Amino acid sequence: MWRYAIVMLVAFSASLAVTQAAQLDDRPPGRIDHDPPLDAKRLIKHCWAISLELRSSPNTNAQRAGGFDTAWCLEKEIIHHASHLMDDTAFAAPLADTMEQLRKAYGKLYWSIYNGVEACELSCGTMNYVIPNLSLAELYVKILTDIIDQRIRYGAPPN
């Protein structure tokens, strides 16, 4: 019986991920003023601020959505600033596609780390549903910081 519950939980989680991915193009871009000077901390602060209300909610689904909103905002900033730093043809696919592949692979890995633990049987706890999106956002903070640092270092053209 518990195996059926796990299968149902995994199916529900997968449907949530598909729903979130389908809604990506419907989300407001969360853009901020990109006039110089380049400042990674300002961009990162903005992306965390847009989800503060959701992340502060007592509702796990709202917290998960808030983490996703921050990650999505950071991903858009990465794509925007990377386009001013490097040639998009350096990738096998456009950078947006590369970022999508990264998001899916990293998300799947972190979902499994926190929610695919066999010892948990039915569930490892709903708070573990929040962690993968927040972990992705933290990865994106590192990537965006590195991109901005490189833009400043090499004098990439302003936005």
Residue pairs with C-beta under 8 A, 6 or more apart in sequence:
2 121
2 122
5 122
6 121
6 122
9 122
9 123
13 111
13 115
13 129
16 64
17 107
17 111
20 65
20 68
24 72
27 69
27 72
29 76
30 46
30 47
30 50
30 69
30 72
30 73
30 76
31 76
32 42
32 43
32 46
34 80
34 159
35 158
35 159
36 158
36 159
38 81
38 148
38 151
38 152
38 158
39 148
40 144
40 145
40 147
40 148
40 149
43 74
43 77
43 81
43 144
43 148
44 74
44 141
44 144
44 145
46 73
47 70
47 73
47 74
47 77
47 137
48 70
48 137
50 69
50 70
50 73
51 65
51 66
51 67
51 69
51 70
51 73
52 66
53 66
54 62
54 63
54 65
54 66
54 69
55 62
55 63
55 66
55 67
55 70
56 66
57 63
57 66
60 126
60 127
60 129
60 130
61 129
63 130
64 129
64 130
64 133
66 133
67 130
67 132
67 133
67 134
67 136
67 137
68 133
70 133
70 134
70 137
71 103
71 133
71 134
71 136
71 137
71 140
74 137
74 140
74 141
74 143
74 144
75 99
75 103
75 140
77 144
78 99
78 140
78 143
78 144
78 147
79 95
79 96
79 99
80 159
81 144
81 147
81 148
81 151
82 95
82 147
83 95
84 151
84 156
84 157
84 158
84 159
85 147
85 150
85 151
85 154
85 156
88 94
88 95
91 97
91 98
92 98
93 101
103 136
106 135
106 136
106 139
107 132
107 133
107 136
110 131
110 132
110 135
110 136
111 132
113 132
114 124
114 128
114 129
114 131
114 132
115 123
115 124
115 128
115 129
115 132
117 124
150 156
